[in-house]
Every structure is written in structure tokens, then in C-alpha cells.
Amino acid sequence: MTDAVATPSSAHPIALIGAPTDVGAGARGASMGPEALRVAGIAEALAALGLVVHDIGNLAGPPNPWQPPVNGFRHLGEVIEWNRAVHHAVLAQLHAGCVPVMMGGDHCLAMGSISAVARHCADRGVPLRVLWFDAHADFNTAALTPSGNLHGMPVASLCGDGPPELVGLGGFSAAHPALSPRDLRQIGIRSVDEGEKQLVHQAGIDVFDMRYIDEHGMRATMERALADMAPGTHLHVSLDVDFLDPDIAPGVATTIRGGPTYREAQLCMEMVADTGRMASLDIVEINPAYDTHNRTAELAVDLVESLFGKSTLMRRRG
């Protein structure tokens, strides 16, 4: 038996937005992520919770040219085009009063989705909090990256350190970026390049890495990550499935051992739902080419159900 938590997201239609590309990644296959989520029944699962769900289909963008990096970036032109498409689609759904769920695709697409959410919040004077569930900090730059893959750079770009075309999405700039480090919480981090670590520390991002989770537990971690939100805060969740331990989520190209268990991940999502503030979501980096029987997409759907109010809670609250 489950019970649903009343959240703002339950009062608004959900818009599923497919972004089938892997132009920012170092391996092919994340472009199949949106269809994997559909096959796993994401729309049906949310509708079963009594939510109104609109699948607006897949966005269009350039194919992956699979070329080496140029000036520190791989496929920069293609990444810009895809993120512009994501930005416009997410912003349109926010303006329409929907909860956008961006189904990637690789994590570079968060530059488009989060810049749209930031634009929406800035225009309305609404505070923003971003929860970044990931094995990686994604704070690389062209000067530091060992690969040039832009799915390792979205946080840096959103915070103002990246190509001007990406930093400038939504009318933002390096001086006034889409995302302030103080509005970001990173959870589950366990793989960060040495130079990248220095940038993360300098930026002052709150990072709850796996050692912190091991020492303090997931409940205390999430309590801190969700603390001190101002009234009316728009809570955005960016969920990279490599956040999870690869024993339960093998369908990613960048598996890093030692991630959260199934129950720890469910607790994260249920605690987010309990705030009643989640208003937009990314699900990225599902790679069916590395999966078995679509189990990673099915697990992602389980977690999304929890984010939208499905609870394992049996005891009474209070």
C-alpha cells in the first residue's frame, strides 16, 4: 500500500520532453534514454498517481558527428543547438503552468533546462534551489578537461564559466550567471578530477560526497541539502543515473562504484517529495547500450514516482 504526498507538482500537468542526443558524452547510447523511459512506462506510472501527463515527444537537433575536441570542447556547435532547443521547450512548459521533465540524453542538456528554470524564477522573483544527484561534479572547463566532453561541464557553465553561447542561454552572462553556487547542492559525488576539485572549492558549492553520506547517513544528508529554503522556492532536481551504484543501475556509460543503494536513493526522492516544492526535473545519462533488460530505466521510473509523491511510508506522520 502506498500513499501520495500533496505537492505543487501534483497540482500541475507534467510535460515529458525527450532530448535524444549524446553529443556531450564520451560514449554513444544516451540518445536512446528517452525511449527507454517510455518503454519503462514513465507516463503510465505518473498517470497512475492521478497526475495529468503530456508527452510532448522528442526535440530535434543535430546528429552526433563523433569528432575530436576543438579548443577544449567536443561538438560545441551541436551542444549549443541542443541546449537552445531544451531551453525553449522547458521554458515554454513552465510558462504553460506545467512541470517539465526533461528526459535525456546526456547531462550537458542540463545547461538548457536549468537556464530555463533560472530564467523563469528570475522573471518572477522566485528563489531557486537545484539538487544535483550525480557521481561527478561536472565542473570541468576547457582548460582542465581531459576529454573535452561537455557533459562534464554543465555546472561550471551554469555558474558562468563556459562558452559564451551556453553561459548566455536565457539572457544570462558570466557576470550574472543562471546559477549561483549558493543555490546548488550536489549529492552522491565520488569522481572529480584534481583541477576540477579546486574550482568546486573556490566556488563554494555544498557537496555531499559519498564519504559524507557514509559518515552521516542519507537522512541527515538530505536534511542539510534541503535546509533553509525560502518560502516559495522552486526546487529543481537534476538526476544523473550514474548517481546510483552500478550494481543496481548498470545502464550508464560512466559507472563509478560505491554509489547509493536502492533504499538510499528512494529515501532521497521521498524526502524531496515531502518538501512539496519540486517543480522541474531532469533525468539523464540512461544508456540502454550498457543495460540489461531496461532495468536502469525501470529503476529511474521508480525514483520518479517517488519524486511525485508515491511513498513507501506505512506509519502515520507526526
C-alpha positions, 0 to 999 in steps of 0.5 A: 500500500502506498500513499501520495504526498500533496505537492505543487507538482501534483497540482500541475500537468507534467510535460515529458520532453525527450532530448535524444542526443549524446553529443556531450558524452564520451560514449554513444547510447544516451540518445536512446534514454528517452525511449527507454523511459517510455518503454519503462512506462514513465507516463503510465506510472505518473498517470497512475498517481492521478497526475495529468501527463503530456508527452510532448515527444522528442526535440530535434537537433543535430546528429552526433558527428563523433569528432575530436575536441576543438579548443577544449570542447567536443561538438560545441556547435551541436551542444549549443543547438541542443541546449537552445532547443531544451531551453525553449521547450522547458521554458515554454512548459513552465510558462504553460503552468506545467512541470517539465521533465526533461528526459535525456540524453546526456547531462550537458542538456542540463545547461538548457533546462536549468537556464530555463528554470533560472530564467523563469524564477528570475522573471518572477522573483522566485528563489531557486534551489537545484539538487544535483544527484550525480557521481561527478561534479561536472565542473570541468572547463576547457582548460582542465578537461581531459576529454573535452566532453561537455557533459562534464561541464554543465555546472561550471557553465551554469555558474558562468564559466563556459562558452559564451553561447551556453553561459548566455542561454536565457539572457544570462552572462558570466557576470550574472550567471543562471546559477549561483553556487549558493543555490546548488547542492550536489549529492552522491559525488565520488569522481572529480578530477584534481583541477576540477576539485579546486574550482568546486572549492573556490566556488563554494558549492555544498557537496555531499560526497559519498564519504559524507553520506557514509559518515552521516547517513542519507537522512541527515544528508538530505536534511542539510541539502534541503535546509533553509529554503525560502518560502516559495522556492522552486526546487529543481532536481537534476538526476544523473543515473550514474548517481546510483551504484552500478550494481543496481543501475548498470545502464550508464556509460560512466559507472563509478562504484560505491554509489547509493543503494536502492533504499538510499536513493528512494529515501532521497526522492521521498524526502524531496517529495515531502518538501512539496516544492519540486517543480522541474526535473531532469533525468539523464545519462540512461544508456540502454547500450550498457543495460540489461533488460531496461532495468536502469530505466525501470529503476529511474521510473521508480525514483520518479514516482517517488519524486511525485509523491508515491511513498513507501511510508506505512506509519502515520506522520507526526 
